[in-house]
Amino acid sequence: MKDFEAIKDLWRVQNEAPINYTSIIESIYNNRKNYAKKLIIQTICVSIALAIILCIWLFKPFSTWTTHLAMLLLTFCLVYFLCIQFLDFKKVRQFDRHLLKPQDFITYLERYQKDSYLLNKRNYKIYTFGIGFAFVLILFEMYFILPFWLLLLFIIAAIGWFALSYLLLMKEYIKSENNRIETMISQLKKIKTQLKD
């Protein structure tokens, strides 16, 4: 019986390969760095879109007041998005402070994961509703300019895009963000348990 226990202990020791602390920290650092780059690229793209919308609004005459309201609403939505991106970027930049204490960093990541999930769900709904309402207001202007079939095609394309982005793309984005953060948390928990042993 003692031989069987010895074999079990040997098997357990072989299965518990030592964790490479440096590679995990480097992986977390690279993950944070890539996410920060993604936030910067998104911010640049939204800033360009905002500049284009403002130029159109300032230099293109519109025949209905609803289009001016739509442009104001689009501007507000894009500025709102930029503010959210900036706050998220600030949170991501704080990751380095916690690398010295795995438990503090795990707690921070768990809180960030929860906040990020709520932020993405709530803010994306606000953002989508605002842009959708702006498109409805722009339709009044387009009704007077475009042939009916082209207006109908625009409406179908807009509804299709909102449905695709809300029902598929956003859910996939939230899922990938949760997986990204969950991977970092599990790696840090491995480090924490190894440090205890």
WOVENBEL-V740033 format. One record per pair of residues at least 24 apart in sequence whose ideal C-beta (glycine too) atoms are under 7 Angstrom apart, sorted by sequence separation. I is the first residue (numbers start at 1). J is the second residue. D is the distance in whole Angstrom. If there is no record, write none. Layout:
i={I I}
j={J J}
d={D D}
//
This chain:
i={50 53 50 49 132 46 128 46 47 46 128 43 84 43 42 39 81 124 80 39 39 77 36 39 77 76 77 120 36 35 36 73 74 117 120 32 73 74 73 116 117 32 70 113 70 69 70 113 112 67 66 67 109 25 66 67 66 109 110 64 109 64 63 62 106 63 106 105 106 102 106 102 103 102 102 31 31 28 28 27 24 24 21 19 19 19}
j={75 78 78 78 162 78 162 81 82 82 166 82 123 85 85 85 127 170 127 88 89 127 89 92 130 130 131 174 92 92 93 130 131 174 177 92 133 134 134 177 178 95 134 178 137 137 138 181 181 137 137 138 181 99 140 141 141 184 185 140 185 141 141 141 185 144 188 188 189 188 192 191 192 192 195 180 184 184 187 187 187 191 191 190 191 194}
d={7 7 4 6 6 6 7 6 7 6 6 6 5 5 6 6 6 5 7 6 5 6 6 7 4 7 5 5 5 6 7 6 7 6 7 6 6 5 4 6 7 5 4 6 4 5 5 4 7 7 4 6 6 6 4 4 7 6 6 5 5 5 6 6 6 6 5 6 6 5 7 5 6 4 7 6 6 5 7 7 5 6 6 5 6 5}
//
